Amino acid sequence: MELAASQYKNCKNFTNLCFHKEDFELDAEWHFFATSHGKSPCDGIGGTVKRLATRASLQATTSGHILTPMQLYDFAVKNITGIDFVYIHCIHSSLFHPSF
């Protein structure tokens, strides 16, 4: 069984993302995609979603490209059946940030 240590270090990454604007006065986005396709059911699903979204975006000519997380979510909800998608805009950072 292969376990990636990075799976267990995202708590601080989420906090950094949520406070990026406050700390650096710059907006930030973090795009999540499943890795290691084929090692578990969710990896296969992530790989399928990525492949379908990439194909659709590359086939778009002048509009309809998938460039943002919200556009990916909208594409997935409208075009991929059998999977329930959830869009999470931001996790409440008071769960992680030590100053709260």
N, C-alpha and C positions, 0 to 999 in steps of 0.2 A: 504494500500500500504506500503510495507516494503522497506526502502532505507538504504543501508549500507553506513555509513560515510566513510569507507575506499575507496570507489569508487572515492572520490573527493580528496584524499591525494596522488595520484600517481605522481604528478608533481615532488615533491622532491625526491621520490624514483627513478625516471628515471634519475634525475641529479646525485644522489649518484652512481647509476650503471655506468653511462657514465664516471664518474671521479674516479671510484674505482681503476683502474690501476695506475692512476697518484697519487692518495692520499695514497695508501697502497702498491704499487708496486706488486700487485697481480691481476691476471685476475679474472673476475667474470661473472657469467651467471645468468639470471633470467628467470625462466620458468613460463609462464602464462597459466592458464587453467580456463575455465569458472567454476563458483561455483553456488551453489543453483539450481541444475538442475530442470527444469520444471517450473520455475517462469516466464520465458519469452522465446520467440522463440530462442534467442541466447544461453540461458542456456541449452535448449534441444539439440541444435546443438553442443555446447561444450561438453556436456555429451556423445553424440553419437561419436564424434571424439575421445574423451578419451577412451571410451569403445572399439572401433574398433582398435585403436592403441595399447592399452594394450593387447588385445587378440592376435593381430598379433605378437607383440614382445614376448609374453609368448609362442606362438606356434613355434617360430623360434628355431631351434635346435643349430646349431653351428655358424650361421651367420644370418644377417638380423634383429638383435635386434634394437629397436628404443631407442637410448641412448642420442641423442643430439636434440636441437631444429630444426636443419637443416634436420636431419633424419625424424623427425615428419612431417615437412613440405613436404618433398619428398614423404613420405608414403601417406599423405593426398591427395596431388595433383594426385598421380598415382592411388589411390584406392577408393577415395570417390567422387562420382559424384553429381552434383547438388549444390555444394558449391564452391565459388571462394575463394581460400586461398591466403594470401599475407604474405610474409616473410619480416619482418622489422629487419634489422641487428642492427641498432642503430639510435636513434633519435638525430638530431643535438642538442647538449646540450647547444649551445649558446642561445637558447630560454629560458633556465631556469637558467643557472649558472650566479651568480651576477658579476663575474669578467669580463664578456665579454661585 
